[in-house]
């Protein structure tokens, strides 16, 4: 059974600081997603990571994937208040199957001005 | 058009009511999903449709009845719900063959309250 674990589950940090959110998953996967969700809103896709060593960056966010370690990280550089949200990683096996996409519990990020 | 449209945005219903949630996309996606999300929890998969056929049912109670009348539409029929079914219901879509940078596109959700 595919399990996805994120840590930390809650993070409060000062503006301008750097931090990393971790996502571990339990079985082989060739596809990992990062989503952002603001309170009361839907999920916004941030990154899709497909292969070992994949790294993607958008603004102050950078995501990476290590399929051998079954680990993805979301790194926040010089955080700003607008990045306050809940961040979810999600994993599936992709390919030619309409497979389950399983979400981690989410990391609630609160950035203090 | 890269949107998944869900209606209604908010719904309040009694335990004896019958209601339906609707989801529509025009991106040519042939996989469509229903997720349930309680406050401060991750989305939980309920159903997956692939090529208009139900392919995954995550042991969801029969008071939730999905329907996929065509490749653009996905419904969730609700009957005799319980207060614990109150949640945000999210629809999503994707290509079935998820290659390259394919991802799930989510609708804005229906916030359901069962009284």
Interface residues (C-beta under 8 A of the other chain):
Chain A: X31 X33 X35 X40 X41 X42 X43 X44 X45 X48 X50 X88 X90 X92 X94 X95 X96 X98 X100 X101 X102 X103 X104 X105 X106 X108
Chain B: X31 X33 X40 X41 X42 X43 X44 X45 X48 X50 X55 X56 X58 X90 X96 X97 X98 X99 X100 X101 X102 X103 X104 X105 X106 X107 X108 X109 X111
